[in-house]
Amino acid sequence: MVDKVAISGKTLLREPHKGSRGVARSTAGSEAAERRVIDLSHVLRDGIITTPGLPGPEIGDHLRREDSAGSYAPGTSFQFDRISMISGTGTYVDSPNHRFAEGADVAGLPLARLADLDGLVVRVTDGRRPVDRNALLPYDVRGRAVLIQTGWDRHWNTPDYASGEHPFVTLDGAAWLAAEGAVLVGIDTINIDDTTDPDRPAHTTLLAAGIPIVEHLTGLAQLPPDGFRFHAAPPAAEGMSSFTVRAYAVVSS
């Protein structure tokens, strides 16, 4: 069944939920436009581990539906939930404050660097580990969200995900992205840096330039090379250097 919803003179046909991919069709006048909304985030579940050694989220009841019923009219009840988690949980964005004490925190990140961005996919699925300047040179990254697809997300929630063999962005690659004007950089691995390098040069270079980093993306193979809009806005949480996001792309066709 398809629901019809009228908004500002337009009729949106809303299809039933289909997992991670939704389709909305907008009809205005005689032309019909179709778009796909593609989820690029890992699902958070109670106890799931993002980075070994760091705790998973604790998700549970604050007030159960049946316990709330006495406070409302007959037949009316509400569920209140709670979650306790560290900032680096699931798919998340790093702000400059993650690396630099004086840098902007999550609440200080401009929405213009997080939402409705012109997106670009850099596909590096040939098994190489370092994503260096030469791998990026063919792309026009200025003013765009640069999403690096390595295919490493296939190891999510397995021991291999944190094995230390994941692809990463090198110092010269990060410096090139910053110099060429990328507005956001994302990757589908456990870390944009080589986790055996304690200097963390990609984080240092990109965050020093005010470029947010989105790690633990997934599903980038579903995207076209470009021509889509990318969104990864977290809550405006003051004092948080990183925060979980529902990253997604809107693809028009």
N, C-alpha and C positions, 0 to 999 in steps of 0.2 A: 504494500500500500504506500502511496506517495501523498504526503501532506502538502497543502497549499498554505502559504503564509504571505499576506499582503504587507509590504513595507514601502512607504513613500511612493505609492503609485505603481510599484512594480510587483509582480507575482513571482515568488520564489518557489520552486518545486523541490521539496526537501525529501530525499530518499531515506529509507531506513538505514541504521548504522551498519556499516560493512567492515568492521574491524578498523585497521589503521588507515584506510583510504575512504574518503567521502567524496561525493560529487554533488555540486549544487548547480542548477541550471537557472539562469535569469532570463526572463522574457520581457522585453521592453520595445514597444512598437512592433515592427515586422521582423526585427532581427533577433536571433537567439544566440546567446553566448554561453559556452560551457566551460567550466573550470573544474579542476581536480585539486583537492586539499590532501596533501600527503604528509602523514605523520613521520617525523624523523627522530622520535624520542624512544628510549627504552621505557618499559612499564615499571613503575615502582611497586614493589611488593614487600610485605613485612619481612624483614631480615635479609633481603637480597644484598649481596656484597658488590659494591662498585669497584673499590680498590682493596685488595687483601691487606689486612692489618688495621683497617678502619671499619668502624661499626656500621652495620646496615640499619635501615630505618625501622623504628618500632611504630607500627600502625595498629590502632585498636579503637575501642569505644571510649568516648567520654561520657555520653549519656545514651543508653540504648533506647530504641524506638518504643519498646513496650514500657520502659520506665518513665518515659515522658508523657504517656497518654493521659495520666491523671491531671496534668496541668492544662489540658486543652478540651475542647468540646468532644463529645462522643464521636468516635471514628477518626479523630485527628491526632496524629502523633508525628514526632520528628526524630531523626537520627543525628546525633552530634558525635563527631569523630575526633581523634587526636593523632598527631604524628610527631615523633621525636627523631631528628636526624642531624647529621653533620652537613655542612654546606656542600661538600663534594659528593653528592648522592645522585645517581642516575645520570641523565643528560643535563649538563649544567653550564652556566656561563661564568667565566672569571672576569672580574673587574680589575682595574689597575691596582686597587688596594690589596688584591691577593698577593702581589709581589712587592708593592711599595707602600710603606706606612702612610705616606702623604697623598697617595693616589685616591681617585674617586672610588667610593664603595658602590654596591649594587644600586642603591637608591640614587646615586649621583650619575649613573650612566645615562646619557641622553637616549631617549627612545629612538631618535633618528639613527642610532647605531645598532639598534636591536630589532626593529620592526619595519615591515614593508620595504625590505632591501632588495635591490636588483641582485639576483643570485647567479653564481657561476660554480660549476662543478669541475674540479681538477681530478681526473681519474688516473690514479697511480696504483693499478691492480696487477702489476707484473711481478710482484714479489719483492721488489726492492724495499729496503728499509729507509734509507735517507731520502727525504724529499727536499732536494736542494734547489738552488737558483735556476739551474739548467732545466729542471723539470717544470718550472713555473714560467719561464721566459715566453713560451708561445701564447700566454694568456693576457688579456686586457683586464686587469683587476681593479683599475681605478674606480672608486665609488661603489664597489661591489662587496657583497658577502661571498667570500671565497671558501667553498666547502670541499675539503680534500677527501676523496673516496679512495680508501685502500682495501676495503673488504674485510678489515680486521674485526668488524662488528659481528662476524659469523662466530667468533670465539666468546662472545658475551656470556657471562655466567658459567664459564668453564675455567679450569686452571690455566689454559693456554693464553687467556686474555691478558693476564699479568705476568707472562713468562719472561718479559724483558726483550722479546724478539719483535715487538710491534714496530710498524713504520712510524716515522717522526719527521718533523720539519727541522732542518739544519739552521745554524746561525745565519749563513749567507742567504738561505731561503727566506727566513723571517725578515732579515734586513731588506731584502728586495721587495717583499710584500708591503712593508712599512713605507719604503721609499716611493713605491708605485701607487700608494694611496688606497689600499684595501681598507674597508671600513669595519670589517669583522672577518675573523678566520675561524673555521670549524674543521673538525677532523673526527673520523669514526673509530679512533683508537683510545686506549686507556690514558694517553698523555700526548700532547703535541710535541713534547720534548722526548729525547732519549732518556729513559728513566735510570740509566746507568751513569748519566752525566749530572753531577750535583750542581753544576752552574746553571742549568735550566736556561739556555740561551734563547730559545724561541719565546718562552714566557717573558723573559726579561726584555727582549727587543720589542715584541708586539705590545705588551702592556705599558712600556715606557712611552710608546707612541699613542697611547690611548685607544688601542684597538682591542675590543673584547674578543675573548677566545671561548668557543663552545666546544667542549670535549664530550666523548661518548655519544656521538651521533650514530644513527643507524638508518638503513634503508636508502642510502644515497643513490643506489643503483636504479631506483624508481624515477629519478629526476632526469630531465633532458640536460644537455650540456649548459644551456643558459635559457633566458626567456621566462624565468619564474621569479616569484617574490618570496623572500625568506623572512621568517619571524622567529625570534627566540627571546622574548621579553620575560624577565622574572618579576616577582612582586617587588615593589619599591621598598626593600627592607634595609633600613639604616643600620650601619654597623656590620653588615654582612659583606664579605669580600667575594664570595661566590654564592650562587643559588641555583637550584633546580629550575629548569625551563621545560615547557612543552614546545619543542622546536618543530616547525612544520613549514611546508612550502605550498604556495598556491600556483598552480600551473594552468594557464589559459590555453584553450585550443579552439 
